[in-house]
Amino acid sequence: SKEAEERKRKRRMAVSDVAMLALTVNVEEIFDFQLHCENWSLELKKEQEKARKTERKSLTFIVPKNKKSDASTNRHCYSQKVKWREDSEKLVWTTLAPRTEPFFFRGTCTALQNAFIIVKVHTLKTLLHPNQPAMGRVLGCALMNLTSILDISVFTGRVKD
């Protein structure tokens, strides 16, 4: 009968959806880090020093702006070229003139430690103007991880072809 069916429906338990949710939340502060690039020098190997004696050298710095930056493709990065130096001069760049302000990196400490800087070394035999852009041949690149930048702020890197 209808009454019996209604009683059975009321006695039945309602079937509900069950969902399991597991979360791992990592909360970090976002900082604006200032990266100052000063006192860079280039030391060539003995065999390269003789061959490249007459060529001028210049550096290009590719520095990330935030965690979404990709220095390998120069996406969302600062790109700064420094003046050409002759081999008769000491190959030292005390500042990244004309840039006087630091590079800024916005992100967490973890994002900064996972980032890297690329330094390209350009070489050119004839120079038209001292502020000429880095149109010369790329001698090589050095990739410098920022893993320990919060502990040690001194870098050394090898330029590879």
Backbone as JSON Lines, residues from 0, in Angstrom:
{"i":0,"aa":"S","n":[0.81,-1.17,0.0],"ca":[0.0,0.0,0.0],"c":[0.87,1.26,0.0]}
{"i":1,"aa":"K","n":[0.24,2.37,-0.26],"ca":[0.97,3.64,-0.35],"c":[1.55,4.03,1.0]}
{"i":2,"aa":"E","n":[0.86,3.81,2.04],"ca":[1.34,4.18,3.37],"c":[2.59,3.38,3.73]}
{"i":3,"aa":"A","n":[2.61,2.12,3.38],"ca":[3.76,1.26,3.68],"c":[5.0,1.73,2.9]}
{"i":4,"aa":"E","n":[4.8,2.09,1.65],"ca":[5.92,2.58,0.83],"c":[6.48,3.89,1.37]}
{"i":5,"aa":"E","n":[5.61,4.77,1.83],"ca":[6.07,6.03,2.41],"c":[6.87,5.79,3.68]}
{"i":6,"aa":"R","n":[6.43,4.83,4.51],"ca":[7.19,4.5,5.73],"c":[8.56,3.96,5.38]}
{"i":7,"aa":"K","n":[8.63,3.1,4.35],"ca":[9.92,2.56,3.93],"c":[10.86,3.67,3.46]}
{"i":8,"aa":"R","n":[10.34,4.62,2.69],"ca":[11.15,5.74,2.21],"c":[11.69,6.56,3.36]}
{"i":9,"aa":"K","n":[10.88,6.81,4.36],"ca":[11.32,7.6,5.51],"c":[12.39,6.87,6.3]}
{"i":10,"aa":"R","n":[12.27,5.51,6.4],"ca":[13.26,4.73,7.15],"c":[14.61,4.66,6.43]}
{"i":11,"aa":"R","n":[14.59,4.72,5.12],"ca":[15.85,4.66,4.37],"c":[16.74,5.85,4.72]}
{"i":12,"aa":"M","n":[18.03,5.63,4.73],"ca":[18.99,6.72,5.0],"c":[19.27,7.44,3.68]}
{"i":13,"aa":"A","n":[19.44,8.7,3.79],"ca":[19.75,9.49,2.6],"c":[21.19,9.21,2.17]}
{"i":14,"aa":"V","n":[21.37,8.96,0.89],"ca":[22.7,8.72,0.35],"c":[23.33,10.08,0.06]}
{"i":15,"aa":"S","n":[24.52,10.29,0.63],"ca":[25.18,11.58,0.42],"c":[26.52,11.37,-0.25]}
{"i":16,"aa":"D","n":[27.01,12.42,-0.88],"ca":[28.33,12.37,-1.51],"c":[29.4,12.55,-0.46]}
{"i":17,"aa":"V","n":[30.46,11.79,-0.6],"ca":[31.58,11.88,0.34],"c":[32.8,12.34,-0.44]}
{"i":18,"aa":"A","n":[33.46,13.35,0.07],"ca":[34.67,13.85,-0.59],"c":[35.79,13.92,0.44]}
{"i":19,"aa":"M","n":[36.95,13.51,0.04],"ca":[38.11,13.6,0.92],"c":[38.99,14.71,0.34]}
{"i":20,"aa":"L","n":[39.48,15.56,1.2],"ca":[40.28,16.7,0.78],"c":[41.55,16.75,1.61]}
{"i":21,"aa":"A","n":[42.68,16.75,0.95],"ca":[43.97,16.87,1.64],"c":[44.66,18.12,1.11]}
{"i":22,"aa":"L","n":[45.06,19.01,1.98],"ca":[45.7,20.26,1.59],"c":[47.06,20.39,2.26]}
{"i":23,"aa":"T","n":[47.99,20.91,1.51],"ca":[49.27,21.32,2.05],"c":[49.42,22.79,1.7]}
{"i":24,"aa":"V","n":[49.49,23.62,2.7],"ca":[49.55,25.06,2.48],"c":[50.93,25.54,2.91]}
{"i":25,"aa":"N","n":[51.6,26.24,2.01],"ca":[52.9,26.82,2.29],"c":[52.75,28.34,2.22]}
{"i":26,"aa":"V","n":[52.83,28.98,3.35],"ca":[52.65,30.43,3.4],"c":[54.02,31.08,3.53]}
{"i":27,"aa":"E","n":[54.33,31.98,2.59],"ca":[55.6,32.7,2.62],"c":[55.35,34.16,2.37]}
{"i":28,"aa":"E","n":[56.25,34.98,2.85],"ca":[56.16,36.42,2.63],"c":[56.77,36.76,1.28]}
{"i":29,"aa":"I","n":[56.25,37.79,0.64],"ca":[56.8,38.28,-0.62],"c":[57.67,39.49,-0.31]}
{"i":30,"aa":"F","n":[58.88,39.48,-0.85],"ca":[59.85,40.55,-0.62],"c":[60.22,41.21,-1.94]}
{"i":31,"aa":"D","n":[60.77,42.41,-1.84],"ca":[61.43,43.07,-2.98],"c":[62.92,43.01,-2.7]}
{"i":32,"aa":"F","n":[63.62,42.11,-3.36],"ca":[65.06,41.96,-3.19],"c":[65.77,42.93,-4.12]}
{"i":33,"aa":"Q","n":[66.85,43.55,-3.64],"ca":[67.67,44.43,-4.48],"c":[68.95,43.68,-4.82]}
{"i":34,"aa":"L","n":[69.2,43.52,-6.11],"ca":[70.4,42.83,-6.58],"c":[71.35,43.86,-7.16]}
{"i":35,"aa":"H","n":[72.47,44.08,-6.51],"ca":[73.49,45.01,-6.99],"c":[74.58,44.19,-7.69]}
{"i":36,"aa":"C","n":[74.88,44.53,-8.91],"ca":[75.93,43.83,-9.67],"c":[77.11,44.77,-9.81]}
{"i":37,"aa":"E","n":[78.12,44.57,-9.0],"ca":[79.29,45.45,-9.01],"c":[80.56,44.62,-9.01]}
{"i":38,"aa":"N","n":[81.63,45.22,-9.53],"ca":[82.97,44.64,-9.51],"c":[83.05,43.28,-10.2]}
{"i":39,"aa":"W","n":[82.76,43.28,-11.49],"ca":[82.86,42.06,-12.29],"c":[84.19,42.09,-13.04]}
{"i":40,"aa":"S","n":[84.85,40.95,-13.09],"ca":[86.1,40.86,-13.85],"c":[86.06,39.62,-14.72]}
{"i":41,"aa":"L","n":[86.84,39.68,-15.79],"ca":[86.92,38.57,-16.73],"c":[88.37,38.15,-16.84]}
{"i":42,"aa":"E","n":[88.61,36.89,-16.53],"ca":[89.97,36.34,-16.63],"c":[89.95,35.25,-17.69]}
{"i":43,"aa":"L","n":[90.72,35.45,-18.74],"ca":[90.77,34.48,-19.82],"c":[91.84,33.43,-19.56]}
{"i":44,"aa":"K","n":[91.66,32.25,-20.13],"ca":[92.68,31.22,-20.05],"c":[93.89,31.66,-20.86]}
{"i":45,"aa":"K","n":[95.05,31.11,-20.55],"ca":[96.29,31.51,-21.24],"c":[96.19,31.34,-22.75]}
{"i":46,"aa":"E","n":[95.61,30.22,-23.21],"ca":[95.52,29.98,-24.66],"c":[94.53,30.94,-25.32]}
{"i":47,"aa":"Q","n":[93.48,31.35,-24.62],"ca":[92.53,32.3,-25.17],"c":[93.05,33.72,-25.11]}
{"i":48,"aa":"E","n":[93.86,34.0,-24.11],"ca":[94.35,35.36,-23.91],"c":[95.15,35.84,-25.11]}
{"i":49,"aa":"K","n":[96.0,34.99,-25.67],"ca":[96.81,35.37,-26.83],"c":[95.93,35.57,-28.07]}
{"i":50,"aa":"A","n":[94.99,34.67,-28.28],"ca":[94.13,34.73,-29.48],"c":[93.17,35.92,-29.42]}
{"i":51,"aa":"R","n":[92.74,36.31,-28.27],"ca":[91.72,37.36,-28.12],"c":[92.31,38.69,-27.65]}
{"i":52,"aa":"K","n":[93.62,38.84,-27.75],"ca":[94.29,40.04,-27.24],"c":[93.78,41.32,-27.9]}
{"i":53,"aa":"T","n":[93.51,41.27,-29.19],"ca":[93.11,42.48,-29.93],"c":[91.61,42.74,-29.88]}
{"i":54,"aa":"E","n":[90.85,41.81,-29.34],"ca":[89.39,41.97,-29.33],"c":[88.9,42.69,-28.08]}
{"i":55,"aa":"R","n":[87.85,43.45,-28.26],"ca":[87.22,44.13,-27.12],"c":[86.19,43.19,-26.51]}
{"i":56,"aa":"K","n":[85.93,43.39,-25.22],"ca":[84.97,42.54,-24.52],"c":[83.88,43.38,-23.89]}
{"i":57,"aa":"S","n":[82.7,42.8,-23.8],"ca":[81.57,43.43,-23.14],"c":[80.74,42.35,-22.46]}
{"i":58,"aa":"L","n":[79.98,42.74,-21.45],"ca":[79.13,41.8,-20.73],"c":[77.67,42.22,-20.87]}
{"i":59,"aa":"T","n":[76.79,41.25,-20.93],"ca":[75.36,41.49,-20.89],"c":[74.8,40.66,-19.74]}
{"i":60,"aa":"F","n":[74.08,41.33,-18.84],"ca":[73.47,40.68,-17.69],"c":[71.98,40.47,-17.96]}
{"i":61,"aa":"I","n":[71.51,39.27,-17.74],"ca":[70.08,38.95,-17.84],"c":[69.64,38.52,-16.46]}
{"i":62,"aa":"V","n":[68.81,39.38,-15.83],"ca":[68.43,39.2,-14.43],"c":[66.91,39.07,-14.33]}
{"i":63,"aa":"P","n":[66.4,38.05,-13.64],"ca":[64.95,37.88,-13.53],"c":[64.3,38.96,-12.67]}
{"i":64,"aa":"K","n":[63.02,39.28,-12.99],"ca":[62.27,40.27,-12.21],"c":[61.39,39.64,-11.15]}
{"i":65,"aa":"N","n":[60.91,38.41,-11.39],"ca":[60.05,37.73,-10.44],"c":[60.09,36.24,-10.71]}
{"i":66,"aa":"K","n":[59.27,35.47,-10.0],"ca":[59.35,34.01,-10.14],"c":[58.85,33.52,-11.5]}
{"i":67,"aa":"K","n":[58.09,34.32,-12.22],"ca":[57.6,33.93,-13.53],"c":[58.6,34.25,-14.64]}
{"i":68,"aa":"S","n":[59.71,34.9,-14.29],"ca":[60.73,35.25,-15.27],"c":[61.51,34.01,-15.7]}
{"i":69,"aa":"D","n":[62.01,34.05,-16.92],"ca":[62.84,32.97,-17.45],"c":[64.06,33.6,-18.11]}
{"i":70,"aa":"A","n":[65.18,33.57,-17.41],"ca":[66.4,34.2,-17.93],"c":[66.94,33.48,-19.17]}
{"i":71,"aa":"S","n":[66.67,32.2,-19.3],"ca":[67.19,31.47,-20.46],"c":[66.55,31.94,-21.77]}
{"i":72,"aa":"T","n":[65.31,32.43,-21.7],"ca":[64.66,32.96,-22.9],"c":[64.51,34.48,-22.83]}
{"i":73,"aa":"N","n":[65.05,35.09,-21.79],"ca":[65.01,36.54,-21.56],"c":[63.56,37.04,-21.49]}
{"i":74,"aa":"R","n":[62.68,36.24,-20.87],"ca":[61.27,36.6,-20.73],"c":[61.03,37.21,-19.36]}
{"i":75,"aa":"H","n":[60.47,38.43,-19.32],"ca":[60.2,39.17,-18.09],"c":[61.48,39.37,-17.27]}
{"i":76,"aa":"C","n":[62.56,39.76,-17.94],"ca":[63.85,39.94,-17.28],"c":[64.42,41.31,-17.6]}
{"i":77,"aa":"Y","n":[65.34,41.75,-16.74],"ca":[66.16,42.91,-17.06],"c":[67.27,42.42,-17.98]}
{"i":78,"aa":"S","n":[67.65,43.23,-18.94],"ca":[68.79,42.92,-19.8],"c":[69.66,44.18,-19.84]}
{"i":79,"aa":"Q","n":[70.87,44.07,-19.32],"ca":[71.75,45.23,-19.21],"c":[73.1,44.93,-19.83]}
{"i":80,"aa":"K","n":[73.51,45.76,-20.78],"ca":[74.83,45.63,-21.41],"c":[75.78,46.64,-20.78]}
{"i":81,"aa":"V","n":[77.01,46.24,-20.54],"ca":[78.0,47.17,-20.0],"c":[78.95,47.59,-21.11]}
{"i":82,"aa":"K","n":[79.7,48.65,-20.86],"ca":[80.57,49.24,-21.89],"c":[81.66,48.26,-22.33]}
{"i":83,"aa":"W","n":[82.11,48.49,-23.56],"ca":[83.18,47.67,-24.13],"c":[84.5,48.0,-23.46]}
{"i":84,"aa":"R","n":[85.31,46.98,-23.26],"ca":[86.66,47.14,-22.7],"c":[87.67,46.55,-23.67]}
{"i":85,"aa":"E","n":[88.8,47.27,-23.78],"ca":[89.9,46.73,-24.59],"c":[90.73,45.82,-23.72]}
{"i":86,"aa":"D","n":[91.45,44.91,-24.35],"ca":[92.28,43.99,-23.58],"c":[93.47,44.71,-22.96]}
{"i":87,"aa":"S","n":[93.84,45.88,-23.54],"ca":[94.93,46.64,-22.94],"c":[94.5,47.19,-21.58]}
{"i":88,"aa":"E","n":[93.18,47.45,-21.44],"ca":[92.64,47.86,-20.14],"c":[92.44,46.59,-19.31]}
{"i":89,"aa":"K","n":[92.37,46.75,-18.03],"ca":[92.06,45.61,-17.19],"c":[90.59,45.26,-17.42]}
{"i":90,"aa":"L","n":[90.28,44.0,-17.57],"ca":[88.91,43.59,-17.86],"c":[88.1,43.53,-16.57]}
{"i":91,"aa":"V","n":[87.86,44.7,-16.01],"ca":[87.09,44.82,-14.78],"c":[86.0,45.86,-15.0]}
{"i":92,"aa":"W","n":[84.79,45.53,-14.61],"ca":[83.66,46.45,-14.68],"c":[83.23,46.73,-13.25]}
{"i":93,"aa":"T","n":[83.53,47.92,-12.72],"ca":[83.18,48.23,-11.34],"c":[81.69,48.47,-11.16]}
{"i":94,"aa":"T","n":[81.05,49.01,-12.16],"ca":[79.6,49.23,-12.12],"c":[79.01,48.79,-13.45]}
{"i":95,"aa":"L","n":[77.71,48.71,-13.47],"ca":[77.02,48.38,-14.72],"c":[76.52,49.66,-15.37]}
{"i":96,"aa":"A","n":[77.4,50.66,-15.49],"ca":[77.03,51.94,-16.09],"c":[76.46,51.69,-17.47]}
{"i":97,"aa":"P","n":[75.45,52.37,-17.88],"ca":[74.82,53.55,-17.31],"c":[73.8,53.24,-16.22]}
{"i":98,"aa":"R","n":[73.55,51.98,-15.88],"ca":[72.57,51.63,-14.86],"c":[73.16,51.88,-13.48]}
{"i":99,"aa":"T","n":[72.52,52.72,-12.69],"ca":[73.03,53.02,-11.35],"c":[72.15,52.4,-10.27]}
{"i":100,"aa":"E","n":[70.89,52.12,-10.58],"ca":[70.01,51.54,-9.58],"c":[70.12,50.01,-9.61]}
{"i":101,"aa":"P","n":[69.78,49.35,-8.52],"ca":[69.89,47.88,-8.5],"c":[68.77,47.22,-9.3]}
{"i":102,"aa":"F","n":[68.95,45.93,-9.56],"ca":[67.89,45.13,-10.14],"c":[66.95,44.72,-9.01]}
{"i":103,"aa":"F","n":[65.66,44.71,-9.26],"ca":[64.7,44.3,-8.24],"c":[64.1,42.95,-8.61]}
{"i":104,"aa":"F","n":[64.04,42.08,-7.62],"ca":[63.39,40.78,-7.77],"c":[62.26,40.73,-6.75]}
{"i":105,"aa":"R","n":[61.04,40.56,-7.21],"ca":[59.89,40.48,-6.3],"c":[59.46,39.02,-6.2]}
{"i":106,"aa":"G","n":[59.48,38.52,-4.96],"ca":[59.05,37.14,-4.76],"c":[59.43,36.64,-3.37]}
{"i":107,"aa":"T","n":[59.22,35.38,-3.16],"ca":[59.54,34.77,-1.88],"c":[61.02,34.39,-1.85]}
{"i":108,"aa":"C","n":[61.5,34.04,-0.66],"ca":[62.9,33.6,-0.55],"c":[63.13,32.34,-1.39]}
{"i":109,"aa":"T","n":[62.16,31.45,-1.4],"ca":[62.27,30.22,-2.19],"c":[62.34,30.53,-3.67]}
{"i":110,"aa":"A","n":[61.52,31.46,-4.14],"ca":[61.53,31.83,-5.56],"c":[62.87,32.44,-5.96]}
{"i":111,"aa":"L","n":[63.45,33.26,-5.06],"ca":[64.76,33.85,-5.34],"c":[65.83,32.77,-5.42]}
{"i":112,"aa":"Q","n":[65.78,31.81,-4.52],"ca":[66.79,30.74,-4.51],"c":[66.66,29.81,-5.7]}
{"i":113,"aa":"N","n":[65.5,29.78,-6.35],"ca":[65.31,28.95,-7.54],"c":[65.61,29.7,-8.83]}
{"i":114,"aa":"A","n":[65.91,30.98,-8.74],"ca":[66.18,31.8,-9.93],"c":[67.67,31.75,-10.28]}
{"i":115,"aa":"F","n":[68.01,32.31,-11.44],"ca":[69.41,32.37,-11.88],"c":[69.63,33.59,-12.76]}
{"i":116,"aa":"I","n":[70.89,34.01,-12.81],"ca":[71.33,35.13,-13.65],"c":[72.18,34.56,-14.79]}
{"i":117,"aa":"I","n":[72.06,35.14,-15.97],"ca":[72.92,34.76,-17.08],"c":[73.8,35.95,-17.43]}
{"i":118,"aa":"V","n":[75.09,35.72,-17.55],"ca":[76.04,36.74,-17.97],"c":[76.63,36.29,-19.3]}
{"i":119,"aa":"K","n":[76.41,37.09,-20.35],"ca":[76.96,36.78,-21.68],"c":[78.2,37.62,-21.89]}
{"i":120,"aa":"V","n":[79.23,37.02,-22.45],"ca":[80.47,37.72,-22.77],"c":[80.51,37.89,-24.29]}
{"i":121,"aa":"H","n":[80.57,39.15,-24.73],"ca":[80.63,39.46,-26.16],"c":[82.05,39.87,-26.52]}
{"i":122,"aa":"T","n":[82.43,39.58,-27.74],"ca":[83.74,39.97,-28.23],"c":[83.59,40.61,-29.61]}
{"i":123,"aa":"L","n":[84.42,41.62,-29.87],"ca":[84.31,42.38,-31.11],"c":[85.68,42.92,-31.48]}
{"i":124,"aa":"K","n":[86.05,42.82,-32.76],"ca":[87.37,43.31,-33.19],"c":[87.37,44.81,-33.43]}
{"i":125,"aa":"T","n":[86.38,45.32,-34.15],"ca":[86.34,46.76,-34.43],"c":[85.12,47.37,-33.78]}
{"i":126,"aa":"L","n":[85.31,48.51,-33.18],"ca":[84.24,49.17,-32.46],"c":[83.98,50.52,-33.1]}
{"i":127,"aa":"L","n":[82.73,50.8,-33.41],"ca":[82.37,52.07,-34.04],"c":[82.18,53.16,-33.0]}
{"i":128,"aa":"H","n":[81.56,52.81,-31.87],"ca":[81.26,53.78,-30.82],"c":[81.3,53.06,-29.48]}
{"i":129,"aa":"P","n":[81.83,53.68,-28.41],"ca":[81.93,53.0,-27.12],"c":[80.59,52.51,-26.55]}
{"i":130,"aa":"N","n":[79.49,53.19,-26.9],"ca":[78.18,52.77,-26.41],"c":[77.45,51.88,-27.4]}
{"i":131,"aa":"Q","n":[78.2,51.33,-28.35],"ca":[77.62,50.44,-29.35],"c":[76.97,49.24,-28.65]}
{"i":132,"aa":"P","n":[75.8,48.83,-29.09],"ca":[75.17,47.67,-28.47],"c":[75.99,46.4,-28.69]}
{"i":133,"aa":"A","n":[75.68,45.39,-27.92],"ca":[76.43,44.14,-27.98],"c":[76.09,43.38,-29.25]}
{"i":134,"aa":"M","n":[76.69,43.8,-30.36],"ca":[76.43,43.16,-31.63],"c":[77.52,42.17,-31.98]}
{"i":135,"aa":"G","n":[78.55,42.14,-31.18],"ca":[79.66,41.24,-31.46],"c":[79.29,39.78,-31.23]}
{"i":136,"aa":"R","n":[80.27,38.94,-31.48],"ca":[80.09,37.5,-31.32],"c":[80.02,37.17,-29.83]}
{"i":137,"aa":"V","n":[79.17,36.23,-29.47],"ca":[79.08,35.79,-28.08],"c":[80.21,34.81,-27.82]}
{"i":138,"aa":"L","n":[81.12,35.19,-26.94],"ca":[82.24,34.34,-26.58],"c":[81.75,33.17,-25.74]}
{"i":139,"aa":"G","n":[80.77,33.42,-24.89],"ca":[80.21,32.37,-24.05],"c":[79.24,32.95,-23.04]}
{"i":140,"aa":"C","n":[78.66,32.08,-22.23],"ca":[77.7,32.48,-21.21],"c":[78.04,31.82,-19.89]}
{"i":141,"aa":"A","n":[77.71,32.5,-18.83],"ca":[77.84,31.94,-17.49],"c":[76.47,31.99,-16.83]}
{"i":142,"aa":"L","n":[76.02,30.86,-16.31],"ca":[74.75,30.78,-15.61],"c":[75.06,30.73,-14.12]}
{"i":143,"aa":"M","n":[74.5,31.66,-13.37],"ca":[74.79,31.74,-11.94],"c":[73.51,31.57,-11.14]}
{"i":144,"aa":"N","n":[73.44,30.46,-10.4],"ca":[72.28,30.19,-9.56],"c":[72.26,31.13,-8.37]}
{"i":145,"aa":"L","n":[71.08,31.52,-7.96],"ca":[70.93,32.38,-6.79],"c":[70.58,31.57,-5.54]}
{"i":146,"aa":"T","n":[70.92,30.27,-5.55],"ca":[70.57,29.37,-4.46],"c":[71.07,29.86,-3.12]}
{"i":147,"aa":"S","n":[72.31,30.29,-3.05],"ca":[72.89,30.68,-1.76],"c":[73.07,32.19,-1.64]}
{"i":148,"aa":"I","n":[72.35,32.96,-2.43],"ca":[72.55,34.41,-2.43],"c":[72.2,35.05,-1.09]}
{"i":149,"aa":"L","n":[71.29,34.46,-0.35],"ca":[70.91,35.03,0.94],"c":[71.99,34.81,1.99]}
{"i":150,"aa":"D","n":[72.86,33.8,1.78],"ca":[73.95,33.51,2.72],"c":[75.27,34.12,2.26]}
{"i":151,"aa":"I","n":[75.61,33.91,0.99],"ca":[76.88,34.38,0.43],"c":[76.57,35.2,-0.81]}
{"i":152,"aa":"S","n":[77.04,36.43,-0.85],"ca":[76.68,37.3,-1.98],"c":[77.81,37.47,-2.99]}
{"i":153,"aa":"V","n":[78.78,36.57,-3.01],"ca":[79.9,36.64,-3.95],"c":[79.75,35.5,-4.95]}
{"i":154,"aa":"F","n":[79.87,35.82,-6.24],"ca":[79.72,34.83,-7.3],"c":[81.03,34.62,-8.02]}
{"i":155,"aa":"T","n":[81.2,33.43,-8.5],"ca":[82.23,33.14,-9.48],"c":[81.61,32.16,-10.45]}
{"i":156,"aa":"G","n":[81.89,32.33,-11.71],"ca":[81.29,31.45,-12.7],"c":[82.21,31.22,-13.87]}
{"i":157,"aa":"R","n":[82.0,30.13,-14.55],"ca":[82.78,29.8,-15.75],"c":[81.97,30.12,-16.98]}
{"i":158,"aa":"V","n":[82.61,30.78,-17.93],"ca":[81.96,31.1,-19.19],"c":[82.15,29.9,-20.12]}
{"i":159,"aa":"K","n":[81.03,29.38,-20.62],"ca":[81.1,28.21,-21.51],"c":[80.59,28.6,-22.88]}
{"i":160,"aa":"D","n":[81.22,28.02,-23.9],"ca":[80.83,28.3,-25.29],"c":[79.45,27.77,-25.58]}
